Amino acid sequence: MLFKRLGDLTARHAVLIVVAWVVLLAVSVRVAPPWESVVANGEFAFLPENSDSVIANGVFREAFPDDQMRSTVVLIARRESGTEGLLPSDFDFVAQQVVPELHRIVDLPVPGQEDEPSAEGEQSGAVSEPDDAAGVKSAAASAGVAGGKQQIVQSIAWFEDRKVGELLVSEDKQATTIVLWLTTEFLDQANVRIVNEVEAFVEQMRRVPSGQAGSLPAGLEIAISGSATFGRDMMMESRKSAKSTEDWTVILVVVLLIAIYRAPALAFIPLVTVGVATAVSKHLLAIGAQLGIVSLFNGIETYVTVLVYGAGVDYCLFLIARYREELDSGLTIEESITGTMQRIGAALTASAGTVMCGIGMMYFAEFGKFSQAGVAITFGLGVCLLASLTLTPAILRLCRLYAFWPAMMTRPADTFPAGRGVLARLKNLRLLSMGWQWMGSLLERRPWFAWLGSLAVLLPFAAAGVIFFGDLSYGLLSELPKTASSVYGAEAAQKHFPAGEVSPITLMIEAEGLDFTTMQGTSFTLIREFTERLVAQKGDLGLDSVRSLSSPRGQREFRTRPSIAVRQAQKLHARQYFVSPNNHSITRVNLIPKNDPFARSSISEFRMLRDRIRNELPDGLREARLWFVGNTAEISDLKAVTDRDQIRIDALVMLGVYLILWALLKKPGICAYLMFTVLYSYFATLGFTYLAFWAMDPQGFTGLDWKVPMFLFTILIAVGEDYNIFLMARIDEEQKVHGPLKGITVALERTGSIISSCGVIMAGTFSSLMAGSLVGMDQLGLALATGVVLDTFVIRPIMVPAFMVLLATRRLGVLSRLAGYGKTETVSQAA
């Protein structure tokens, strides 16, 4: 009754409905703030507050308030030709040309000019501080805002530093690094300007012809990397991927709609609906984020766009197909609009509700990005459903029969819109109709063969999905293309420096009753003993070196023996760096991993180190409190949180979708089987995706991106049941006319073309995720497209109806009786 009234309203007031949507779109565009101003960046910023790494970061900020170095920009100067390595002239060039210009770029006092104004003449607040305790020549981070720009670079370190300069020159003497320490997280938008300007400076030096002023010495190369550079590349590639995805989504939808219909208006109507729904959704979300109602992360717009386009076009296709049926039955346009809404409105709403319920369960995730995605995507789908139920029929009403131009005349009733497209031409040959009739006949004659065959085809991939379910990649660099600046720079650095140098693990130790500022006595002896134990076990612990109060340089020897005065100065600086100025019972130890901290194995290696390190503490430190700070600790927490979320969200999605199916179908056993089919399809899809990317790069493949299983599960389960709902609703309708058995095959024949068309469009929409350069998005795009194809051409036309035929023909014994299929009905149908 509700949808009949909605149909009557749409038929009578189509103009007002269209105007209302146009006004809503215009107002939301006018009021909404820029998207970039309301989204949050980062990965680890979305960890729950009770995560170990989040707590450790809070303790670190309190213990070392002047050391807020959270990310880096690293320049690697190297000379790999010849046997001498870096030449004296190379060091002179770096010190006299590169380092001063970097200070100017980041608004820090140029070395030797600390008392002079900056190049912009607005450095009155930026005075030189003493060398910081880490052994870095730093300018005051307290300069705050310099030259009207936010001061985010705390310090710059290079080889001339008398405390740690030697650590910045590789042992093979072929490379040296210049490190810019930033106070912001590596994925902070504020880093982009700094990284871009530094990279532009490096590119400018490369372009200057050799021998001219400002050119690189012949044979010297400078590459750029560091965690902030990686973050910049990640955000840049994310924006490119989002733009490419949106563009290709529109292109693919237009091409597929025109190929199906060869009717411009029929392609235009769904496109207008989803375009308006997407724009309204994103602008309303931006307004909600500005008001503090919702939280959004950078990149969520891609997921909203793809899901709204895919689902919205499907809803429009189902509605248009039924509208055509109503017209062909002899009804007027107004009566057809009302009849369409009355007959398909509930199914569309139930279908959309299933998808929204499934994806909305992500709201209960601990990880902020998953939770925000659940809210944003669900809201977008809600707007999309509303547009499909109001704007689409209103446009159809206004277009009248011109919607089917150039084939405006009605034809005999059919489930597929008339037209002159590719599929329409195939229909004229009755190939599609004959194909679905043949499939229905096969299911009637050999249901066991069809059912077991569909299971067997997917079994190898499903087994692979189960086996490799947890084989995920948390490697951040593996997300980027090999051509990214940060990837090239990281590879250059790892040729000459320990892989873990880019992201050390900081161990904080709080031992009540001890004072680590005393460089002689019990506290110093305990730290020295602890350091020696770690060094002795560093091979087993996966460490390259250990730097502490007793060994600030790690295990590297001095090239020349320092004087007594220098050694005393180094002890003073070590105490300032390694001991908390606010709590002298807290000291820190820097652990340099032997392997890449962003590699897949880094999580297990860190956890092994974390579990074993307390056993290496001397007796005097056994009761000390320990905290681990660094990207590796945060990645470990990220895995722990997302693993818990996977279990929680999977269970909630399955339960929510099952309850919706039960409420709609009133058959708990059949609902359970439908859940099994999409779960089976999920594991088959996961296995196929894993094997496909492994086959493309057996040596370099490190596993599927950690976000793929979660998004794939929630979307695929919801969308898979979406198609099952349409099929089961039609089976129920046809069984009332044709009986239990024939109703199944008739429903399959009459929904085959339209559901297949929707599946093709949905798969094409999801495949647009592969238009970008991010590996994780490529994997998710292939997985979603594959999953929809399996649901469309294996699960829905074979696995589900074959099982229903087995039930209807009482070949499943007690299961058939529990499903309500009586013996008399079955015999008559068989006859």
N, C-alpha and C positions, 0 to 999 in steps of 0.2 A: 504493500500500500504506500509506503514511504517513497519508493522509487517511481511508482506510478504518478504520484503527486509531483515529484521532481521532474519527471518527463513532461507532464502537463505544463508546469511552470516554464520549462525550457522551450517548449513548442510555442507558447503564447508570448513569452518575453525574451526572445533570443537577442534582440538588439540591446536591451538593458543589461543582460548578462555579459555580452561582449564589451560593452562600455564599462561595466564594473571592473572587469579584468584589466582593461586598458588603464583605468584610473589607478587601480591598485599597483600596477607596474610602474606608472609614472611617479606616484607618490613614493614608493619604496626606493626607486632610483634617486629621486631628489633628496630624500632624507638620509639614506644610508651613508655611513662614513666610508672612506677608502678601505678596501679589504685589508691591505697591508698594515693599517693602523690598529686593527682589532684582533689580529691573529698572533699567537705565541710561537716562538721558534724553539728549536732544541729537541733533544730526545730525553736526556736524563732529567730535565726540568719537569717531566710528567710522571716521574716516579712517585709513589706514595710517600708521605712525610715520615712514616715509620720504617722506611728502608734503611738498612745499615749504612749505605753510602751517603744518604741524605743526612742522617744523624751525624756521621763522621765529618761531613763538610761543615755542618754547623759548629761542631766542636773546634774544627780547624780555624774557622773564621774568628772565633772567640780567642783561641790560643795565639794565633798569629795574625792580628788585625792589620798589620802593615804589609802582609804578604798575601795579596789576593790575586795571584797569577794563576788564571784558570785556563788559558789557552795560549797558543804561540803562533807566530809567523816565523818561519825558519828559512834563511837563505843559505844554500850550500854552494860554496865556491870550490871547484875541484879542477885539478889538472891530472889527467890519467895518462897522458903521453909522456914518454921518456922514463927515466929511472929515478930522477931526483924528486919527483913530486912537485909540490908548490914551490915556486921560485921566490926569492926575496922581493922581486918586483911585484909579484902577485900580492904578497902581504902588504906592501906599501900601497898598492892600488886600493885594496879593501879598506885599509885604515884611513887613507887620505881622500878617497873619492866616494866610496860606498857608504861607510859608516856616517860621515857628516850629513850626507844627503838623506839618509834614513831618519836621522834626528830631526831634520827640517820637515820631512813629510809627516811625522807623527807629533810634531809640535813639542819636542823635547829640546832642552838646551844642547847646542852642538859642543862636543868635547873641546875644552880649551876656551870656550866662549860663554861659559856659564853665567858670567856677570853681564853679558851683553843682551840687548833685546833680541827677540826671535825675528825671523825674516818678516813676520807680519806685524812686528812692533807692538804685540799685545801680550807679552810674556811677563808682565810685571809681577804676576803672582807665582811664576815658575822659577824657583831658585833651586840651586843644586844642593842635594842632600849628600851626606857621606855615602861612600860606597855601601850598598846594602850587604847584608850578611851573607847572601848567597854567593858573593863574589861577582856581582854584576855592577857595571857602571850604570847607575840609574839616575834619572831625574825625578823630581818630586811628583809622585802620583797625586799628591795633594794639590797640584796645580789646578785641579778641578777642570774648569772649562777654559781652554786656551784658544784664543783667536776665534771665539764663538763656536768652537767644536768641542764635543764631549771628549775629555781626556781619558782614553781607555788603555793606552800603552803605558805600563808602569815602568818598564826599564828595557834597555837594550844591552846585550852581552856579546862580546867578541873576543878574539884571541889576545888582545893586549891587556885584558884584565889580569892584574897581578895575583888574583886569588884562584880563579878557575879558568883562566885563559887557556892553559895547556889542555884542559879537558875538551876544549872546542876545536882542537886540532887532532885529526885522526892519527892513529898510531902508524899508519902507512905513509903519513905526511903528504897524502895526495889531496886532502880535503880539509876545509875549515868551515865552521858554521857561524852565522850571525843570528842571534835569537832575540826576537821581539816578544816580550812577555805582556800579555793582555789581561785585563781584569774581568773580561766578559767570557761567557761560555762560548764554546767553539762554534755553535750554531746561532749565535746572536747576530741579528741584522745589523747592529752597529759596527761589526767587524768588516763589513763589505767595503766601506770606503777606504779603510786602511789597507786591506789586502789588494784592492784594485790599484791604488796609487803605488804601492810597493811593486806590484807586478808590472805596472806601466813603466816605472823607473828601470826595472831589469830589462824589459823589452826595448826601451830606448837605448840602453847601453849595447844591446845586441845589434841594433840596427845601424849604429854609428860605424862607418867604415874603419877598418883597422888602421891604426897609426894616427888617427885624428883625436882631438881632445874629447875625453869622455867615453872613448871606445874601450872595450874589454881587451886586455893584453892577449896577444895571439896564443891560442891553445888553452886559455882559461874559460871555464864555463860556470855560469851561476844559475842555479835552479831554485825554485821557491816551493816550500812545503809547510809543514806544521799543521796543528789541529785546526787553527782558525782558517787557514787556507783551504783545508778539506771542507770545513763548514761552509765557506763561501762557495766552493765548487758544488757542494751538495744543494745549497739553496738555489744556485743558478741553474743547475740541471733540473731541479724540481720545477722551477718556473717554466723552463723550456718544455719539460715533459707535460706539464699541465696545459700549456698553450697548444702543443701538438696534439694532445689527447682530445681537447675540446674541438679543435679544427677537424681532426679526422673523425671524431664522433659525428659531427654534423654531415661531413662529406659521405661517410659510409651509410648513414641513415637515409640521406637523400637518394644516393645511388641505389640502395636496396629497395626503397619504396617505389622508385620509378621503374626499376627492373620488374618488380612484382606487379604493379598496376598499369604502367604506361599511361597514367592519368595524372596530370600535374596537380590538380586540386586534391586528389586523394593522398598524394605525397606531401602536399603543402599543409593540409589540415593537421596531421599528427605532428609535423615539424613545428608549426605555430604553437600548438598546445604545449609540447615539451619545452620549447624555447621560452615561452612565457613562464611556465612553471619553474624552470631552472633559474631564470633571472629573478623572479619574485622570491624564490626560496633563499637564494644566496644573499640578496639585499636585506630580507627580513632577518636572516641569521646575523648579518653584520650589525643591524640595528640592535638585535638582542644581545650581541657581544658587547656593544658600546654601553648598553644599559646594565650589564652585569648579569643578565638572565641566563646566558649560555657562555661557554668558553670554546674557543676555536683554535686549532693549530694550523700552521702553514702547510698547505697541501690538501686539506680536507675538501677544498672546492672541487678537486679532480674527482674524488669519490662521489660527491653529490651529483656532479654533472653526469658522470657515466651511468650511475644507478637511475637517476631520474629520466635520462634519455632512453635507456634500455627498457625500464618498466613502463614509462609513459607511452612509448610507441606501441608496446604490446597491448596495453589497455585500449588505445585508440583503434588498433587493428581488430580486436575482438568486437568492439562497439560498432565499427563500420561494417564488419561482416554481418552482424546480426541486423543492423539497420537495412542492409541490402535484402536480407531474407524477408523482412517485414514489408519492404516495398514490393518485392516480387510476389508477395501473397495477395496483392491487390489493395493494400491500405494506402491512404493518403500520406503525404509527407508528415503532417502533424501527428497522425495516428501511428505512423512508423516510429517517430521519435519517442512517443509515449510507450509504445509496445516494446521498443528496444530497451528503454530504461527499466521497464517493469520486469522484463525477462532476464536481463543480463546485469542489472545494477547490483543485485545482491551478490552474484558470483564475482563481479569485479571488486566489490568492496571486501568480500571474504578473501579473495586472492591477494589484494593489496594489504589487507590486515595481517595475513600470514607473513608476508615479506617484512612488513613494518614490525611485527611482533618479534620475528627472528632477529632482525638487525638491531632492533631496540634493546634487546637483552644485553648488548655490548655496554649499555649504560652502567651495568653493575660490575664492570671490570675495574680492577685496581689501577691499572696503567691509564693515565689520563688521556692519551691519544685514542685508545680503544673506546673509552667512555664517551669522549666528545664525538667520535665518529658515530656511535650509536644514536646520540641525540640529533646530530646534524642530518645524517642520512635519513633517519626516520621522519624528521620534519619535512625534508625535501620530498619524500615519497607521499606524505600526507597532502602536501600542496599539489603534487602531481595527480593524485587520485581525485582531488576536488576539481582540478582543471579538466580531467578526462570526463568526469560526470556532468560537467556544466558547460565548459567552453567548447569542447568538441561537438556535442549535440547542437549547441547554439549555432556554431559555424555551419554544420551540416544543414540545419534548418534554413539559414540565410542563403546558402549556396543552392538549395533545392536540387534539382536533377543535374545542374551544371557541375556538381561535385564529381560526377562520373564522366565528365567530358574527356575525350570525344565519344565515348560509348554511353550515351545518356539514356538509351531505351532500356527498359527493364527486360529481364530474361527469366527463364524458368528458375524456380527457387534453387538456391545453391548456398553452400556455406562459405563460398569464397567470393570476394568482390569481383564483379565483372570488369573486364578491361582488355587491352590488347598487349599486355606485357608478356614477358617470357613465359611465366607460369600460366597466364591466360591462354597463350597459344598452345601450350602443352595440354591444357584442359580441353581445348577444342579437339585434340586428338584423343582425349579421354585417357591419356597415359597416367595422369595422377589419380584419377578416379579408379581406373583399372588396377593401379598399384595398391591403393588402400583396400580395394575389394579383395585383391589377391592376399594381402596380409591378413585381412579378416578371415578369409577362407582357410588359410594356413593355421591360424590360431584355433579355429573350430576343429580342424581335422587332426592337428598334431600339437596340442598345447604343451605337452611335456617337452617335446623337441625344441619348441620356440623358447620356453622358459629356461630350460637347462642350457640351451645354446647361448642365450643372452648372458647368463651367469658365467659360463665358461670363457666367453670372449673377453670379459672384463677381469677375470680372476687373476691373471698374471700381474696386471697393473695394480689391482687392489692389494695383492700381496706385497708388491713393492711399496705401496703407500703405507701399509702397516709397518713394514720393516724399517723404512727410512723416515718414519713420522717425526722422530726427534732429531734427525740429522739436519740441523738448521745452521745458517750462517749469521753470526752477529758481527762479522767483519765489516767495519764501516767503509774502509777503502775499497772493498770488493763491490760496493754499490756503484761506484763511479766508472766511467769508461777509461780505458788505458790512456787516452789522450789528455785527460784532465791534468792541470798543472800540479795539483797536490799529489796525484798518483806518481807522476814522473819524478817529482822532487823526492818523494818518499823512497822510491827505488834507488835514486841517486845517493841519498843519505845512508841507506842500509848497506850499500856497497863498502862504506868506509867506517861506519859507526855501528855500535850495537843496535839491534832492531828495537829494543825496549827504550832506547834513549829518547824517543819521541814522546813517550808517555810513561814516566816512572811511576812506581807505586810508593806512596808515602805512608809509612807506618808511624802512627803516633803512640807514644807510650806515656802513660800517667802513673807514676809511682809515688803515692802519698808518703811524705816523710823524707823524701830525697830532694836534694837541691842540685840540679844538673849544671848550674852556673859555676860551680866549683870545679875547676879543671884538674884538681888533684883530689884524691880521696875515693870514697866508696862508689859514689855515683858514676864517676868517670871510669873507674875500674870495671863496673858492671856493664857499661855500654861497650867498652873495649872488648870484654869477654864475649858479649853477645855478638858483636860484629865479627869477631874471629870465628865463632861457631858458624855463623851464616856463611862466611867466606869458605870455610872448610867443607860445607855442605852445598855450596852454590850450584854445583853440577846437578845434584839430585833435586834441588829446589827450583831449578830452572832460572837461575839468576846469572847475570853477567858480572855485576859488581854490586857492592854495598857501600853507601856513603853515610857516615854518621858523625857524631861529635868527636869520636876518636879517630875517624878516618874520613875527613871531609872530601878528599880527592878520590875516594874509592881505592882501587888497588893499582892505580897508575903511579909509576915512579917519577920523581923529578928528573928532568933532563940534566939539570945542574943543581948541585947541593945548595939550598938556600942558606942565607946567613941566619944567625940567631935572631936578629931583629925581625927578619921576614917571617920566621917560624912563629915568633911570638904574636906578630900581627895576624897571622893566619889562624892561630888559636882563638884570638879575640873575635875575629869575624866568624869563625865556626860556632862559637858560643852564641853570638848574636843571631845566627841563622838557625841553628839546630835546637835552641832552647826557647821556649815560649817567654816573651817579655812579661806576660800577665800572670803566668803560673809557672814558677821555676821547677815544678815537679813534672812538667811535661816536656818531652824531647821528641824529636822526629828522626826517622831513619829513612833514607831514600833507597829503594830497592829497584835496580835496573834489570828488567827481564831480559833473558837471553833471546827469546823469540818475539816475533811481532805481537804487540799487545792487542792488535785488532784482528788477529787471526782467529779461526774457529777454535783452535786448541787453547786459546788464552784463558777461556773461562775455567776449564778443568784444571789448567796449570795454576791459575790464581787460587782456586778453591783448595787445591792440594797444599799450596804454600800457606794459605790462611790457616788450614787445619794443623799443619805441622810446626808452624813458627813458634807457638807457645812452648813446645817441647825443647826448643833451643834457648829459651830464656834461662839465664843464671838463677840460682835459688833466690837471690835478693830481688828479682823482678818477677817471680812466679805469680804474685798477687796483683801485678800491675794491670791496668785497664788498657786495652788495645783498640785502635781504630785504623781502618784502611781507607786511604783517600786516593783518588785517581780514576782515570777513565776505565781501567780494567775492573776495579771494584764496582763501578757504576754499571758496566756491561753485565757483570755477574748478577747484580741485583735486577737488572732488566730481564735477564733470562728467568730468574726465580719468579718474578712478578708475572711475566707473560705465561710461564708454565702454569701457574696457579689460575690465571685468567682463562687459559685454554680449557682447563677442566671445568671451571665454574660456568663459563659462557656456553660451552658445548652442551652441558647438562641443561642449562636454562633454555637454550634455543630448542633443544629436542623436546623438552617438556612443554614449552609454550606452543610450539607448532603442533605437537600431538594433541593438546587440549583443544586447539582451534579445529583441527580435523575431526576430532571426536564430536565437538559441538555441531559441526556441519553435517557429517555423514551418519552419526549415531551408530557407528559400527566399530567398536574398539579394536577388534582383531584386524580388520582391513586397514584401519588407520596405522596400526603397528607395522603392518607389512609395507605400507607406503613410506613410513619413516625408514624402514630397512633399505628400501630401494635407493633413496637419496643418500643415505649413509654409505651404501656400497658404491654408489657413483662418486661420492666424495673421495673415498680412498683410492678408487681407480684413477680419478683425475689427478690426485696428489702424486701417485706413483708414476703416471705418464709424464707429468711435468718434471718430476725429479729426473727420470731417465732421459728425457729429451734434452735438458740442459747439461746433464752429465755427458751425453753423447756428443754434444757440440764442443765441449772442452774437458776431456777426461782428466787432464793434469791440473788445470786451474780451477775446476769446479769445487767449491767448498760447502755446498749444500744450498737448499732453498733459503731465501731471505726469511728472517724470523717472523715477519708480518704476514706472510702468505697463508699459512695454515689457518690463522684466526679469521682473516677477511674471507678466505675461500669458504670456510665452513659456514659462517653465518649467512653469506650471500647465496651460496649454492644450495644449502638446505632450504632456505626460504623460497628461492626462485624455483627449485625443483618441485617443491610441494605446490607452488603457484600453478604450474602446468598440470599437476595431478588433480588439483581442485577443479580446473576447467574440464578435464576429461571425466572425472568422477561425477561431476554435476550433470554432464551430458549423458553419461551412462544411466544415471538415475532417471533422467527425463525420458530416454529412449526405452528403458526397460518397462516403463508403464504402458508403452504402446506396443512394443515388439516382444516383450517377455524377457526373462533373465538372460538367456544365452544370446539371442539375436540382438538384444538391446546393446550388448557390449560391442559387437562388430559394427553395428550401424553407427554407434557413437564414435567409434574409431574412424570410420569412413568419413563421417560428416565433420569431424574436428581435425582430421589429419592435415589437410592443407593449411588451415589457418594457424594451428599450433606450430606446425613446422616453419611457417613463414615467420611467426613471432620468435621462434627459437633462432632462426638464421639471423634475424635483425639483432636480437639480444646478444648473440655470440659475436656478431660483427661490431656491435657497440663496445663490448668488453675487449675485443682485440685491439681497439684504438689505444688501450693502455700501453701497448707495445710500441707506440709511435715515438716515445721519448728515448732517452739514453740511460735511464736508471735501470740497473739489472733487476732490482726488486719489483719494479713496475712491469717490466717485461715478463717476469715469471708470473706475477699475478694476472696479467692480461691473458697469457697463454692458458693458465689454469682455469680461469673463469670461462673463457671461450670454449675450451675443451669440455668442461663440465656441463655447460649449457647444450653443447652438441650431443653429448652422451644422453642427457636427460631428454632431449628432443627426439632423437632417432634410435635410442635403444631402450631407455627406461620407460618412457611414456607410451610408445607404440608397440612394444614387445613384452617387456618384463611385467608391467602392470596388467595389461589386458590378458596376457597368457595366464597369469595367476587367477584373475577373475573368472576366466573360462574354466579353469580347473575347479574353482569353487562352485560355479554354476552347474557344472556337470557332475558334481558330487564325487569327483575323483580324489578329493582330499579328506574323505571320510568325515571324522568328527569336526574338522575345521569347516567343512561345507555346511554341516548342520548348525554349527555355532554362528555361521554367517547368515543363516536364515533361508538357505536354499532348500526347498522341499523336493521330495522325490517325484511327485506327480508332475510338477511343473517341468522338471528337468527332462523326464521321459517324453513329454509332449513336445518340448523344444527339440529334442534329438530327432523325434519323428519328423 
